[in-house]
Amino acid sequence: MERQRRSFTEEYKRQAVELVVSSRRSVTSVAKELGLRDSVLRRWVDKFRQEPASAAWRPTTQASPMPADQASEIARLRQENERLRMERDILKKSIAIFAGTRT
């Protein structure tokens, strides 16, 4: 029986790479979470890092440039996400300490 090859959109690949790059998580953990082989995700990350920033994962259709207010809102939301992740991690650790199990 032949194994069918999966194909992924450029948007999916870009989002997977973002998980690795922006969250500073390991390729292996992100690949496991997404159900991918880590070699596939590592190849996507390498491709992303080799391409110039302006050309990295550019969609095939020409998109209009993002307005400045949208870009600042996205930057603000990313900072808030990072802060919330930190708070979540601190709470997880404190729960483990009070429960008597350290992780």
C-alpha positions in Angstrom: 0.0 0.0 0.0 1.4 3.4 -1.0 1.7 6.2 1.5 0.0 9.4 0.3 2.2 12.5 0.4 0.7 15.4 2.2 1.0 18.9 0.8 0.9 22.2 2.8 0.0 25.7 1.8 2.6 28.4 2.0 0.5 30.1 4.7 0.6 26.9 6.9 4.4 26.6 6.4 4.8 30.3 7.4 2.7 29.9 10.5 4.6 26.8 11.5 7.9 28.6 11.1 6.5 31.5 13.1 5.8 29.1 16.0 9.5 28.1 16.0 11.0 31.5 15.4 8.8 33.8 17.5 8.2 31.6 20.5 11.8 30.3 20.6 10.5 26.7 21.0 12.4 23.8 19.6 11.7 22.5 16.1 11.1 19.1 17.6 8.4 20.2 20.0 6.6 22.3 17.4 6.8 19.5 14.9 5.3 17.0 17.4 2.5 19.4 18.2 1.6 19.9 14.5 2.0 16.2 13.6 5.0 16.8 11.3 8.4 15.2 11.0 11.0 17.5 12.6 13.1 17.2 9.4 10.3 18.7 7.4 9.8 21.6 9.8 13.6 22.2 10.1 13.8 22.4 6.2 11.0 25.1 6.3 12.8 27.0 9.0 16.1 26.9 7.1 14.4 28.1 4.0 12.9 31.0 5.9 16.2 32.0 7.4 18.1 31.8 4.1 15.7 34.1 2.2 16.0 37.9 2.5 13.5 39.3 5.0 11.5 41.1 2.2 11.1 37.9 0.1 10.6 35.4 2.9 7.3 33.5 2.4 5.9 36.1 0.0 2.5 35.0 -1.3 2.2 34.4 -5.0 -0.4 37.1 -5.4 0.6 40.7 -4.8 -1.0 41.9 -1.6 -1.5 45.6 -0.8 0.8 47.0 1.9 -0.4 46.9 5.5 -1.5 50.3 6.9 0.7 51.7 9.7 -2.1 51.4 12.3 -2.6 47.7 11.5 1.1 47.1 11.8 1.3 48.8 15.1 -1.8 46.9 16.4 -0.2 43.6 15.4 3.1 44.6 17.1 1.1 45.5 20.2 -0.8 42.2 20.2 2.4 40.2 19.8 3.9 41.9 22.8 0.7 41.2 24.8 0.8 37.6 23.7 4.4 37.2 24.9 3.5 38.8 28.2 0.5 36.5 28.6 2.6 33.5 27.8 5.1 34.5 30.5 2.3 35.0 33.0 0.8 31.6 32.1 4.2 29.9 32.6 4.7 31.6 36.0 1.3 30.5 37.1 2.0 26.9 36.0 5.2 26.8 38.0 3.6 28.3 41.1 0.8 25.7 41.0 3.4 23.0 40.8 5.3 24.5 43.7 2.2 24.7 45.9 1.0 21.3 44.9 4.4 19.9 46.0 5.5 18.7 42.6 8.2 20.5 40.7 8.3 20.4 37.0 
